[in-house]
Amino acid sequence: MEPRDQHPRKIVPIVPIVPVDGASPTEDVVQMVSLYAATPKLYPRTVQGIFARWRWTMVVITQLVFYGLPWLEWGQRQAVLFDLGARRFYIFGLVLYPQDFIYLTAILVIAAFSLFLFTAVAGRLWCGYACPQTVYSEIFMWVERKVEGDRSARIRLDDANMSTEKLFKKWYKHIVWLSIAMWTGFTFVGYFTPIKDLGLEFFLGNMGSWEVFWVFFYALATYGNAGFMREQVCKYMCPYARFQSAMFDKDTLIVTYDAQRGEPRGARSKKAEPAALALGSCVDCSLCVQVCPTGIDIRNGLQYECIGCGACADVCDSVMDKVGYARGLVKYSTEHAMKNGWSKEQTLRHVFRLRVILYIGILLLVVAALLTSLGLRKPYKVDVVRDRSALARIVAGGKIENVYRLQIMNAAETALDFQLSAQGLDDLAWVTDSQVRVAPTESSWVSVRLQLPYDAMPAGSHPIVFHIAMVKEDGHVLSELQEKSVFLVPR
């Protein structure tokens, strides 16, 4: 199902060359012809309906999560914090280190398959209801309507000459937009710097340069994208619009115009019978175009600019109610359902097809694997690093000594005690202290020296295993990790 091209090639008429005043008939006059017209500004009309309510429900939910999450506390710290400086990521009771990158990979796989699933079921649900571009455009347009009025009032205001009223409304709107954008940028940075400290430093003017940059960068991006670019982002910048057709098939629910019922379209009196006028149900009011946030006409078929928000379906249903016709001239449906005249129940049965079931199965498997891995995850990690300044050396007593550095990372909210040992070679001696305590959510480097009698092993590299056991105060072992390394014997 390929979207129709809404930007056909422009045919440039041949303009005859005519002499102008002061020029001889043989002189050429070059006339500049513009091939492209400027994109007109869109003034989306307010719409009410079930899909509009769903959009605003998602606006409220996403913004409650985004703005509220950094202010939640978990114990004595911020509940969700990605501390890049300390290289620790706190997600409620979970503390992750860069070594836990596999969990980020799993989350990205889940997000990808979720996108595939939603798109296969009902097209661009993400774009129409939860994408930040859609959400903030809705918020900014709501502010615009409250300040400047409805669609016709905004058009009149923009066409009017500059006046005190126009200047006041424009400045007031932009001040509100900038306030929302700044709060959005501040909240975004609050996920990477403790937001309470960030707020104090922000108002005192003591923020670091990177925090200042990202607050203003994200604020400017929000202000520009949601206030000015809007549908241009969806049309020309978002890659999802370009490959969405590859993820659709003829059983994907999309916003569809019922051409068989609606055509031929035309205006008529409420009391007139469409059959008597040889007209379809479409009254050609053009409201579906006026409410569209990307400015397309859904009656021209599926187009890549359509974000699947359902605004045209809401307004068309309201028009059908007024003229006394059945709803559903514009609705979520599939190509097969429209062609075969299926009922809603038949359509839904075909929507949940093999492809969708496979996506659901893979998604559930990945989620189950992630949750199982997190449940079995030990609350600490260990890295073994050899001391490269002295790979092997002979010390007093004629023994060979190797030096290692163990990084023990505590991912728990309490202090942990560890018992350290090494095995793999006979007569291998642990010289340094083998008892270590690591503070909550901290990382500790431990210097370890292992010694071996001079003639105990031939020259070369010999494998050993470090045992790092988490123990109670009474010495009872709770869990244990093993890390492989080598002991070098010089020639």
C-alpha positions as CSV (number, residue, x, y, z in Angstrom):
1,M,0.0,0.0,0.0
2,E,2.0,3.0,-1.3
3,P,1.2,6.5,-0.2
4,R,0.1,8.8,-2.9
5,D,2.5,11.5,-4.0
6,Q,1.2,14.8,-2.8
7,H,4.0,16.8,-4.5
8,P,3.8,16.1,-8.2
9,R,6.3,17.6,-10.6
10,K,5.5,21.2,-11.5
11,I,5.0,21.9,-15.2
12,V,6.6,25.3,-16.1
13,P,4.8,27.0,-18.9
14,I,7.0,28.5,-21.7
15,V,6.8,32.3,-21.4
16,P,7.1,34.1,-24.7
17,I,9.8,36.7,-24.8
18,V,8.5,40.1,-25.6
19,P,10.3,43.4,-25.9
20,V,10.0,45.9,-23.1
21,D,10.2,49.6,-23.1
22,G,13.5,50.8,-24.4
23,A,14.5,47.4,-25.8
24,S,14.8,46.5,-29.4
25,P,12.7,43.6,-30.7
26,T,15.9,41.6,-31.2
27,E,17.0,41.9,-27.6
28,D,16.3,39.0,-25.2
29,V,14.5,39.7,-22.0
30,V,15.1,37.1,-19.2
31,Q,12.1,36.5,-17.0
32,M,12.6,34.6,-13.7
33,V,10.0,31.9,-13.0
34,S,9.7,30.5,-9.5
35,L,9.4,26.7,-9.6
36,Y,8.3,26.3,-6.0
37,A,5.8,28.2,-3.9
38,A,6.4,29.0,-0.2
39,T,4.7,26.6,2.2
40,P,1.6,28.2,3.5
41,K,1.1,28.4,7.3
42,L,-1.4,25.9,8.6
43,Y,-4.2,26.9,11.0
44,P,-5.6,23.7,12.4
45,R,-9.1,23.9,13.6
46,T,-10.1,22.7,17.1
47,V,-11.8,19.3,17.0
48,Q,-13.7,17.2,19.6
49,G,-14.1,13.5,19.5
50,I,-12.9,10.1,20.8
51,F,-9.5,10.4,19.0
52,A,-9.0,13.9,20.3
53,R,-9.6,12.7,23.8
54,W,-7.1,9.9,23.3
55,R,-4.5,12.4,22.1
56,W,-5.0,14.6,25.1
57,T,-4.9,11.7,27.4
58,M,-1.5,10.7,26.1
59,V,-0.4,14.3,26.4
60,V,-1.3,14.3,30.0
61,I,0.2,10.9,30.7
62,T,3.5,11.5,28.9
63,Q,4.0,15.0,30.5
64,L,3.2,13.8,34.0
65,V,5.9,11.1,33.6
66,F,8.4,13.4,31.9
67,Y,8.0,16.4,34.2
68,G,7.3,14.5,37.4
69,L,9.8,11.6,37.3
70,P,12.9,13.6,38.2
71,W,11.3,14.9,41.3
72,L,10.6,11.5,42.8
73,E,12.9,10.3,45.5
74,W,14.1,6.7,46.2
75,G,15.7,6.6,49.7
76,Q,18.1,9.4,49.9
77,R,18.6,10.0,46.2
78,Q,16.7,10.9,43.0
79,A,14.6,7.9,41.8
80,V,15.6,8.2,38.1
81,L,19.1,9.7,37.5
82,F,21.6,9.0,34.7
83,D,24.8,10.2,36.4
84,L,27.2,10.4,33.6
85,G,30.0,11.8,35.7
86,A,30.0,8.9,38.1
87,R,29.0,6.5,35.3
88,R,26.0,5.2,37.3
89,F,22.4,5.0,36.2
90,Y,19.7,4.9,38.9
91,I,16.3,3.6,38.0
92,F,14.3,3.4,41.3
93,G,15.9,0.4,43.1
94,L,18.1,-0.6,40.2
95,V,21.7,0.7,39.9
96,L,23.4,0.1,36.6
97,Y,27.0,0.5,35.5
98,P,28.4,0.9,31.9
99,Q,29.1,-2.9,32.1
100,D,25.3,-3.4,32.2
101,F,25.0,-2.1,28.6
102,I,23.3,-5.4,27.6
103,Y,20.2,-4.2,29.5
104,L,20.1,-1.0,27.3
105,T,20.3,-3.2,24.3
106,A,17.4,-5.3,25.5
107,I,15.3,-2.1,26.1
108,L,16.1,-0.9,22.6
109,V,15.1,-4.2,21.1
110,I,11.8,-4.0,23.1
111,A,11.2,-0.5,21.8
112,A,11.9,-1.5,18.2
113,F,9.5,-4.5,18.3
114,S,6.9,-2.4,20.0
115,L,7.1,0.0,17.2
116,F,6.8,-2.8,14.6
117,L,3.8,-4.2,16.5
118,F,1.9,-0.9,16.8
119,T,2.6,-0.1,13.2
120,A,1.5,-3.4,11.9
121,V,-1.7,-3.2,13.9
122,A,-2.7,0.4,13.4
123,G,-0.2,2.4,11.5
124,R,1.5,5.5,13.0
125,L,0.0,5.3,16.5
126,W,3.3,6.5,18.0
127,C,3.3,9.5,15.7
128,G,-0.3,10.5,16.2
129,Y,-0.5,10.1,20.0
130,A,2.8,9.8,21.8
131,C,5.6,11.3,19.7
132,P,7.2,14.3,21.5
133,Q,6.8,16.3,18.3
134,T,3.0,15.6,18.3
135,V,2.7,16.1,22.1
136,Y,4.4,19.5,22.3
137,S,2.8,20.7,19.1
138,E,-0.6,20.0,20.7
139,I,0.5,21.9,23.8
140,F,1.8,24.9,21.9
141,M,-1.3,25.0,19.6
142,W,-3.5,24.9,22.7
143,V,-1.6,28.0,24.1
144,E,-2.0,29.6,20.7
145,R,-5.8,29.1,20.6
146,K,-6.2,30.4,24.2
147,V,-4.2,33.6,23.4
148,E,-5.2,34.3,19.8
149,G,-8.5,32.6,19.4
150,D,-9.9,30.0,17.1
151,R,-8.8,29.3,13.5
152,S,-10.6,32.2,11.9
153,A,-9.5,34.6,14.6
154,R,-5.8,33.5,14.1
155,I,-6.0,34.0,10.4
156,R,-7.5,37.5,10.8
157,L,-4.9,38.4,13.4
158,D,-2.0,37.4,11.1
159,D,-3.5,39.2,8.1
160,A,-4.1,42.4,10.1
161,N,-1.7,45.3,10.3
162,M,0.5,45.6,13.4
163,S,-1.5,47.0,16.3
164,T,-1.2,47.1,20.1
165,E,-3.6,44.1,20.4
166,K,-1.7,42.1,17.8
167,L,1.7,43.0,19.4
168,F,0.4,42.1,22.9
169,K,-1.0,38.7,21.8
170,K,2.0,37.7,19.8
171,W,4.4,38.6,22.6
172,Y,2.3,37.0,25.3
173,K,2.0,33.8,23.2
174,H,5.8,33.6,22.7
175,I,6.6,34.3,26.3
176,V,4.3,31.3,27.3
177,W,6.0,29.2,24.7
178,L,9.4,30.1,25.9
179,S,8.5,29.4,29.5
180,I,7.2,25.9,28.6
181,A,10.3,25.3,26.4
182,M,12.7,26.4,29.2
183,W,11.0,24.2,31.8
184,T,11.2,21.3,29.3
185,G,14.9,21.9,28.8
186,F,15.5,22.2,32.5
187,T,13.6,18.9,33.2
188,F,15.6,17.1,30.5
189,V,18.9,18.1,32.1
190,G,17.4,17.1,35.4
191,Y,17.6,13.4,34.3
192,F,21.4,13.7,34.2
193,T,22.1,16.1,37.1
194,P,20.2,15.9,40.4
195,I,17.3,18.2,39.6
196,K,17.1,19.9,43.0
197,D,20.8,20.8,42.9
198,L,20.4,21.8,39.3
199,G,17.5,24.1,40.3
200,L,19.5,25.8,43.1
201,E,22.5,26.2,40.8
202,F,20.4,27.5,38.0
203,F,18.8,30.3,40.0
204,L,22.1,31.2,41.7
205,G,23.8,31.2,38.3
206,N,26.4,28.6,39.3
207,M,25.5,25.9,36.7
208,G,28.3,24.3,34.8
209,S,28.8,25.1,31.1
210,W,27.4,21.7,29.8
211,E,24.2,22.0,31.9
212,V,23.6,25.6,30.6
213,F,24.2,24.5,27.0
214,W,21.8,21.5,27.2
215,V,19.1,23.4,29.0
216,F,19.0,26.1,26.3
217,F,19.6,23.7,23.5
218,Y,16.7,21.5,24.4
219,A,14.5,24.5,25.1
220,L,15.4,26.0,21.7
221,A,14.6,22.7,20.0
222,T,11.2,22.5,21.7
223,Y,10.4,26.1,21.0
224,G,11.4,25.8,17.3
225,N,9.9,22.4,16.5
226,A,6.6,22.8,18.4
227,G,6.1,26.5,17.8
228,F,7.2,27.0,14.2
229,M,8.2,23.8,12.3
230,R,5.4,21.5,13.5
231,E,4.2,19.5,10.5
232,Q,7.5,20.3,8.6
233,V,9.3,18.0,11.1
234,C,6.8,15.2,10.4
235,K,6.9,15.7,6.6
236,Y,10.6,16.3,5.9
237,M,12.7,15.5,8.9
238,C,11.3,12.4,10.4
239,P,12.6,9.2,8.7
240,Y,9.6,7.2,10.0
241,A,7.3,8.8,7.5
242,R,9.5,7.6,4.6
243,F,9.6,3.9,5.5
244,Q,6.2,3.5,7.1
245,S,4.7,2.0,3.9
246,A,7.2,-0.9,4.1
247,M,5.7,-1.8,7.6
248,F,2.1,-1.6,6.4
249,D,0.0,-4.3,4.6
250,K,-3.6,-4.6,3.5
251,D,-4.7,-5.6,7.0
252,T,-3.2,-2.6,8.8
253,L,-5.6,-0.2,10.4
254,I,-5.2,3.2,8.9
255,V,-7.3,6.4,8.8
256,T,-9.3,5.8,5.6
257,Y,-11.9,7.7,3.6
258,D,-14.8,5.5,2.3
259,A,-14.8,6.7,-1.3
260,Q,-17.5,4.3,-2.4
261,R,-19.9,5.8,0.1
262,G,-18.7,9.4,0.0
263,E,-18.3,10.0,-3.8
264,P,-19.4,12.0,-5.7
265,R,-19.1,14.6,-3.1
266,G,-21.0,17.9,-3.0
267,A,-22.8,20.5,-0.9
268,R,-26.5,20.0,-0.3
269,S,-29.3,21.0,2.1
270,K,-29.8,19.0,5.3
271,K,-33.2,18.0,4.0
272,A,-32.1,16.9,0.6
273,E,-31.7,13.2,-0.1
274,P,-28.3,12.3,-1.4
275,A,-29.7,9.6,-3.7
276,A,-32.0,12.2,-5.3
277,L,-29.1,14.5,-6.0
278,A,-26.9,11.6,-7.2
279,L,-24.4,12.5,-4.5
280,G,-22.4,10.5,-1.9
281,S,-22.3,11.2,1.8
282,C,-19.4,13.6,1.6
283,V,-20.8,17.2,1.8
284,D,-17.4,18.6,0.7
285,C,-17.2,20.9,3.8
286,S,-13.3,20.6,3.8
287,L,-13.3,20.4,7.6
288,C,-11.2,17.2,7.4
289,V,-8.5,19.3,5.8
290,Q,-8.9,22.2,8.2
291,V,-8.4,20.0,11.3
292,C,-5.4,18.0,9.9
293,P,-2.2,19.0,11.6
294,T,-0.2,18.3,8.5
295,G,-2.6,19.9,6.1
296,I,-3.5,16.9,3.9
297,D,-6.8,15.9,2.4
298,I,-7.6,12.3,3.6
299,R,-10.0,12.0,0.7
300,N,-7.0,11.7,-1.7
301,G,-6.0,8.4,-0.1
302,L,-3.1,7.3,2.1
303,Q,-0.3,9.8,2.1
304,Y,3.1,9.7,3.8
305,E,2.3,12.9,5.6
306,C,-0.6,11.4,7.5
307,I,0.4,10.8,11.2
308,G,-2.7,8.8,11.9
309,C,-4.0,11.1,14.6
310,G,-7.7,10.6,13.6
311,A,-8.6,14.3,13.8
312,C,-10.3,14.0,10.4
313,A,-12.4,11.1,11.6
314,D,-13.6,13.0,14.6
315,V,-14.7,16.1,12.7
316,C,-16.3,14.0,9.9
317,D,-18.3,12.1,12.5
318,S,-19.5,15.5,13.9
319,V,-20.6,16.6,10.4
320,M,-22.4,13.3,9.7
321,D,-24.3,13.8,13.0
322,K,-25.4,17.3,11.9
323,V,-26.7,16.2,8.5
324,G,-28.2,13.0,9.8
325,Y,-26.0,10.5,8.1
326,A,-24.3,7.4,9.6
327,R,-20.8,7.9,11.1
328,G,-17.7,6.3,9.7
329,L,-17.2,8.1,6.4
330,V,-13.6,8.6,7.6
331,K,-12.5,5.9,10.1
332,Y,-9.8,3.5,11.1
333,S,-10.1,0.6,8.7
334,T,-8.0,-1.7,6.4
335,E,-7.7,-1.9,2.7
336,H,-9.1,-5.4,2.7
337,A,-12.0,-4.3,4.9
338,M,-12.9,-1.4,2.6
339,K,-12.7,-3.6,-0.5
340,N,-14.7,-6.5,0.9
341,G,-17.1,-4.6,3.0
342,W,-16.2,-6.3,6.3
343,S,-17.8,-5.6,9.6
344,K,-15.8,-4.2,12.5
345,E,-15.6,-7.7,14.0
346,Q,-14.3,-9.2,10.8
347,T,-11.8,-6.4,10.4
348,L,-10.3,-6.9,13.9
349,R,-10.1,-10.7,13.3
350,H,-7.9,-10.1,10.3
351,V,-5.8,-7.4,12.0
352,F,-4.5,-9.9,14.5
353,R,-2.8,-12.0,11.9
354,L,0.4,-14.2,11.9
355,R,2.7,-11.2,11.5
356,V,1.2,-9.5,14.6
357,I,1.2,-12.7,16.6
358,L,4.9,-13.2,15.8
359,Y,5.7,-9.6,16.9
360,I,3.8,-10.2,20.2
361,G,5.6,-13.5,20.8
362,I,9.1,-12.1,20.2
363,L,8.3,-9.0,22.3
364,L,7.1,-11.2,25.2
365,L,10.2,-13.4,25.0
366,V,12.5,-10.4,25.1
367,V,10.6,-8.8,28.0
368,A,10.7,-12.1,29.9
369,A,14.4,-12.6,29.3
370,L,15.1,-9.0,30.5
371,L,13.0,-9.4,33.6
372,T,14.6,-12.8,34.4
373,S,18.1,-11.4,33.9
374,L,17.4,-8.5,36.2
375,G,15.9,-10.9,38.8
376,L,19.0,-13.1,38.7
377,R,21.4,-10.2,38.6
378,K,24.0,-10.1,41.4
379,P,24.2,-6.8,43.2
380,Y,27.9,-6.3,42.4
381,K,30.3,-6.6,39.5
382,V,34.1,-7.1,39.4
383,D,36.7,-6.2,36.8
384,V,40.3,-7.5,37.0
385,V,43.0,-5.3,35.6
386,R,46.7,-6.2,35.6
387,D,49.2,-3.7,36.8
388,R,51.0,-3.0,33.5
389,S,53.9,-1.1,35.1
390,A,55.1,-4.3,36.7
391,L,53.8,-7.5,34.9
392,A,56.0,-9.8,37.0
393,R,58.8,-9.2,39.4
394,I,61.1,-11.1,41.8
395,V,60.7,-10.0,45.5
396,A,62.4,-10.8,48.7
397,G,62.6,-14.5,49.5
398,G,63.1,-15.4,45.8
399,K,59.4,-15.4,45.0
400,I,57.7,-14.2,41.8
401,E,55.0,-11.6,42.4
402,N,52.2,-10.4,40.1
403,V,50.1,-7.3,40.9
404,Y,46.5,-6.9,40.0
405,R,43.8,-4.3,40.5
406,L,40.3,-5.4,41.2
407,Q,37.4,-2.9,40.6
408,I,34.4,-4.0,42.8
409,M,31.2,-2.2,41.9
410,N,28.4,-2.2,44.5
411,A,25.0,-1.9,42.8
412,A,23.1,-2.3,46.0
413,E,21.7,0.5,48.3
414,T,23.6,-1.0,51.3
415,A,27.3,-1.6,52.1
416,L,28.6,-5.0,51.0
417,D,31.4,-7.1,52.5
418,F,33.6,-9.3,50.2
419,Q,36.0,-12.2,50.7
420,L,38.7,-12.3,48.0
421,S,40.8,-15.3,47.0
422,A,42.6,-16.8,43.9
423,Q,43.0,-20.3,42.7
424,G,44.4,-22.3,39.8
425,L,48.1,-22.8,40.8
426,D,49.7,-24.8,43.6
427,D,51.5,-22.8,46.3
428,L,49.8,-19.5,45.0
429,A,49.9,-17.1,48.0
430,W,47.6,-14.1,48.5
431,V,49.7,-11.4,50.1
432,T,47.4,-8.4,50.6
433,D,44.2,-8.1,52.7
434,S,41.5,-10.3,51.4
435,Q,38.6,-8.6,53.3
436,V,37.0,-5.6,51.5
437,R,33.9,-3.5,52.3
438,V,32.4,-1.3,49.5
439,A,30.0,1.6,50.3
440,P,26.5,1.6,48.9
441,T,26.3,2.3,45.1
442,E,30.0,3.0,45.1
443,S,33.0,1.5,43.2
444,S,36.2,0.6,44.9
445,W,39.6,-0.3,43.5
446,V,41.6,-3.0,45.4
447,S,45.3,-3.6,44.8
448,V,46.1,-7.4,45.0
449,R,49.5,-9.0,45.2
450,L,49.9,-12.7,44.4
451,Q,53.2,-14.6,44.9
452,L,54.5,-18.0,43.7
453,P,57.8,-19.8,44.6
454,Y,60.4,-19.1,41.9
455,D,60.7,-22.7,40.6
456,A,57.0,-23.7,41.2
457,M,56.0,-23.2,37.5
458,P,57.8,-22.9,34.2
459,A,58.2,-19.6,32.4
460,G,55.1,-18.3,30.6
461,S,51.5,-17.4,31.2
462,H,49.4,-19.6,33.6
463,P,45.6,-19.2,34.0
464,I,44.2,-18.4,37.5
465,V,40.7,-17.6,38.8
466,F,39.8,-14.9,41.2
467,H,36.9,-15.7,43.6
468,I,34.9,-12.7,44.9
469,A,32.4,-13.8,47.5
470,M,29.8,-11.5,49.0
471,V,29.6,-12.5,52.7
472,K,27.7,-11.6,55.8
473,E,29.4,-10.3,58.9
474,D,29.6,-13.8,60.3
475,G,31.4,-15.0,57.1
476,H,28.5,-16.8,55.6
477,V,28.8,-16.7,51.8
478,L,25.7,-15.2,50.1
479,S,26.9,-15.3,46.4
480,E,30.1,-15.5,44.5
481,L,31.6,-14.3,41.2
482,Q,34.6,-15.7,39.3
483,E,36.9,-13.7,37.1
484,K,39.6,-15.3,35.0
485,S,43.2,-13.9,34.7
486,V,46.8,-15.1,34.2
487,F,49.9,-15.3,36.4
488,L,53.1,-14.5,34.5
489,V,56.3,-16.3,35.2
490,P,59.3,-14.5,33.6
491,R,62.1,-16.4,31.8
